[in-house]
């Protein structure tokens, strides 16, 4: 008997959601750490009878929840997938804007935002993963604290983007092709942060 948390679909979808959230929010997502990344030896042991019973109860509860809330769950999943594709589209539009119109005048360094956000979104999770594997960080509270602290750089980048948008005086008219795609990415990152 496999628990839903140990199925390949759950592991891959969880990894995909975590990667998309950290990439598109610049690392500001508060997703819990991956259990398999922290304790790989736990999954290698043979499950005990108690664990199998617990797994069967969990699976039955999930089935009941699905039967009862399948419409709401389906709507939420559709919204999440739709928003993920929207973020990919906004990201590529902003990337195109930076490459084509990034050299035109703008009173704020909006052309630097996308690269900074992407870099923070890729580097921060790697640092968090390394910190979570340290011997001193094996306490569950410490793991959560590291995960939450790992989202701070992403929050700072989003706050910097919001500050730049609020401080723009001429960019809307001198370089609207850069301003609006960057604005839409920042707004999307804030919404994605709330969703994740």
HUMOCOR-V291062 format. One record per residue. N is the residue number from 1. PHI is phi in degrees with one decimal (* if undefined). OMEGA is omega in radians with two decimals (999 if undefined). Layout:
# HUMOCOR-V291062
n->N phi->PHI omega->OMEGA
n->N phi->PHI omega->OMEGA
This chain:
# HUMOCOR-V291062
n->1 phi->* omega->3.11
n->2 phi->-99.7 omega->3.01
n->3 phi->-78.4 omega->-3.14
n->4 phi->-61.7 omega->-3.13
n->5 phi->-69.3 omega->-3.12
n->6 phi->-105.5 omega->3.13
n->7 phi->-75.8 omega->3.13
n->8 phi->-59.5 omega->3.14
n->9 phi->-63.2 omega->-3.14
n->10 phi->-64.8 omega->-3.13
n->11 phi->-62.3 omega->-3.10
n->12 phi->-71.5 omega->3.12
n->13 phi->-69.0 omega->3.09
n->14 phi->-65.2 omega->3.09
n->15 phi->-63.2 omega->-3.14
n->16 phi->-63.6 omega->3.12
n->17 phi->-62.4 omega->-3.14
n->18 phi->-63.2 omega->-3.14
n->19 phi->-66.5 omega->3.14
n->20 phi->-64.8 omega->-3.14
n->21 phi->-63.4 omega->-3.12
n->22 phi->-69.3 omega->3.13
n->23 phi->-70.6 omega->-3.03
n->24 phi->-80.2 omega->3.07
n->25 phi->-103.3 omega->-3.13
n->26 phi->68.1 omega->3.12
n->27 phi->90.4 omega->-3.06
n->28 phi->-87.7 omega->-3.12
n->29 phi->-75.3 omega->-3.12
n->30 phi->-102.6 omega->3.11
n->31 phi->-75.2 omega->3.14
n->32 phi->-66.3 omega->3.14
n->33 phi->-63.4 omega->3.12
n->34 phi->-69.5 omega->-3.09
n->35 phi->-66.3 omega->-3.11
n->36 phi->-73.4 omega->3.12
n->37 phi->-77.6 omega->-3.07
n->38 phi->-90.7 omega->-3.08
n->39 phi->-128.3 omega->-3.13
n->40 phi->-69.6 omega->-3.09
n->41 phi->-71.9 omega->-3.12
n->42 phi->-63.0 omega->-3.10
n->43 phi->-75.9 omega->-3.11
n->44 phi->-82.9 omega->-3.11
n->45 phi->-73.1 omega->3.06
n->46 phi->-74.3 omega->-3.12
n->47 phi->-69.8 omega->3.09
n->48 phi->-82.9 omega->3.14
n->49 phi->-63.2 omega->3.12
n->50 phi->-63.4 omega->3.12
n->51 phi->-66.1 omega->3.12
n->52 phi->-64.4 omega->3.09
n->53 phi->-64.0 omega->3.11
n->54 phi->-62.3 omega->3.11
n->55 phi->-64.0 omega->3.13
n->56 phi->-64.7 omega->3.11
n->57 phi->-65.2 omega->3.12
n->58 phi->-61.2 omega->-3.13
n->59 phi->-63.3 omega->3.12
n->60 phi->-65.5 omega->3.11
n->61 phi->-64.0 omega->3.12
n->62 phi->-64.9 omega->3.10
n->63 phi->-62.3 omega->3.12
n->64 phi->-65.0 omega->3.10
n->65 phi->-60.9 omega->3.14
n->66 phi->-61.6 omega->-3.13
n->67 phi->-63.5 omega->-3.08
n->68 phi->-79.5 omega->-3.03
n->69 phi->-120.1 omega->-3.04
n->70 phi->-62.8 omega->3.12
n->71 phi->-68.0 omega->3.13
n->72 phi->-64.7 omega->3.12
n->73 phi->-64.5 omega->3.13
n->74 phi->-63.7 omega->3.11
n->75 phi->-63.9 omega->3.12
n->76 phi->-62.6 omega->-3.14
n->77 phi->-63.9 omega->3.10
n->78 phi->-60.8 omega->3.12
n->79 phi->-61.8 omega->-3.14
n->80 phi->-64.8 omega->3.12
n->81 phi->-65.9 omega->3.12
n->82 phi->-59.8 omega->-3.14
n->83 phi->-67.4 omega->3.09
n->84 phi->-62.6 omega->3.09
n->85 phi->-66.2 omega->3.08
n->86 phi->-63.2 omega->3.12
n->87 phi->-65.1 omega->3.09
n->88 phi->-61.8 omega->3.11
n->89 phi->-61.3 omega->3.14
n->90 phi->-62.8 omega->3.13
n->91 phi->-62.0 omega->-3.13
n->92 phi->-69.1 omega->3.06
n->93 phi->-65.4 omega->3.11
n->94 phi->-67.4 omega->3.10
n->95 phi->-61.9 omega->3.09
n->96 phi->-60.7 omega->3.13
n->97 phi->-62.3 omega->3.13
n->98 phi->-65.4 omega->-3.11
n->99 phi->-68.5 omega->-3.06
n->100 phi->-90.5 omega->-3.04
n->101 phi->-112.9 omega->-3.11
n->102 phi->-65.6 omega->-3.12
n->103 phi->-90.3 omega->3.11
n->104 phi->-74.1 omega->-3.06
n->105 phi->-65.3 omega->3.09
n->106 phi->-154.9 omega->-3.07
n->107 phi->-75.9 omega->3.06
n->108 phi->-127.7 omega->-3.11
n->109 phi->-77.9 omega->-3.13
n->110 phi->-63.1 omega->-3.14
n->111 phi->-68.8 omega->3.12
n->112 phi->-92.9 omega->-3.02
n->113 phi->-63.4 omega->-3.04
n->114 phi->-62.2 omega->3.12
n->115 phi->-63.7 omega->3.14
n->116 phi->-63.1 omega->-3.14
n->117 phi->-62.3 omega->3.14
n->118 phi->-65.1 omega->-3.13
n->119 phi->-62.5 omega->3.13
n->120 phi->-63.7 omega->3.13
n->121 phi->-66.8 omega->3.12
n->122 phi->-94.0 omega->-3.07
n->123 phi->-81.4 omega->-3.07
n->124 phi->-56.9 omega->3.13
n->125 phi->-61.7 omega->3.10
n->126 phi->-66.8 omega->3.10
n->127 phi->-64.9 omega->3.12
n->128 phi->-60.0 omega->-3.14
n->129 phi->-61.2 omega->3.13
n->130 phi->-65.1 omega->3.14
n->131 phi->-64.1 omega->-3.11
n->132 phi->-71.1 omega->3.11
n->133 phi->-89.6 omega->3.12
n->134 phi->-70.5 omega->-3.10
n->135 phi->-60.3 omega->-3.10
n->136 phi->-70.7 omega->-3.05
n->137 phi->-104.7 omega->-3.06
n->138 phi->-84.9 omega->3.05
n->139 phi->-70.3 omega->-3.13
n->140 phi->-55.7 omega->3.11
n->141 phi->-66.1 omega->3.11
n->142 phi->-65.7 omega->3.11
n->143 phi->-61.1 omega->3.11
n->144 phi->-66.6 omega->3.13
n->145 phi->-62.7 omega->3.11
n->146 phi->-65.1 omega->3.12
n->147 phi->-61.6 omega->3.13
n->148 phi->-67.5 omega->3.11
n->149 phi->-65.3 omega->3.11
n->150 phi->-67.6 omega->3.10
n->151 phi->-85.2 omega->-3.13
n->152 phi->-59.2 omega->3.11
n->153 phi->-58.1 omega->3.10
n->154 phi->-65.7 omega->3.09
n->155 phi->-62.0 omega->-3.13
n->156 phi->-63.5 omega->3.12
n->157 phi->-64.1 omega->3.11
n->158 phi->-64.0 omega->3.10
n->159 phi->-61.8 omega->3.08
n->160 phi->-61.3 omega->3.11
n->161 phi->-63.2 omega->3.11
n->162 phi->-63.8 omega->3.12
n->163 phi->-63.4 omega->3.12
n->164 phi->-62.5 omega->3.13
n->165 phi->-62.1 omega->3.14
n->166 phi->-69.1 omega->-3.10
n->167 phi->-87.4 omega->-3.13
n->168 phi->-63.0 omega->3.09
n->169 phi->-113.9 omega->-3.05
n->170 phi->-118.1 omega->-3.02
n->171 phi->-61.9 omega->3.13
n->172 phi->-60.4 omega->-3.12
n->173 phi->-99.4 omega->-3.10
n->174 phi->-80.4 omega->-3.11
n->175 phi->-147.3 omega->-3.11
n->176 phi->-66.2 omega->-3.14
n->177 phi->-68.9 omega->3.03
n->178 phi->-95.9 omega->-3.05
n->179 phi->-61.1 omega->-3.02
n->180 phi->-69.5 omega->3.06
n->181 phi->-62.2 omega->3.11
n->182 phi->-67.8 omega->3.09
n->183 phi->-59.8 omega->-3.13
n->184 phi->-65.8 omega->3.10
n->185 phi->-64.7 omega->-3.13
n->186 phi->-63.6 omega->3.10
n->187 phi->-62.7 omega->3.10
n->188 phi->-63.7 omega->3.11
n->189 phi->-63.8 omega->3.11
n->190 phi->-65.4 omega->3.12
n->191 phi->-66.2 omega->3.13
n->192 phi->-62.8 omega->3.08
n->193 phi->-61.2 omega->3.12
n->194 phi->-66.0 omega->-3.13
n->195 phi->-68.6 omega->-3.08
n->196 phi->-101.1 omega->999
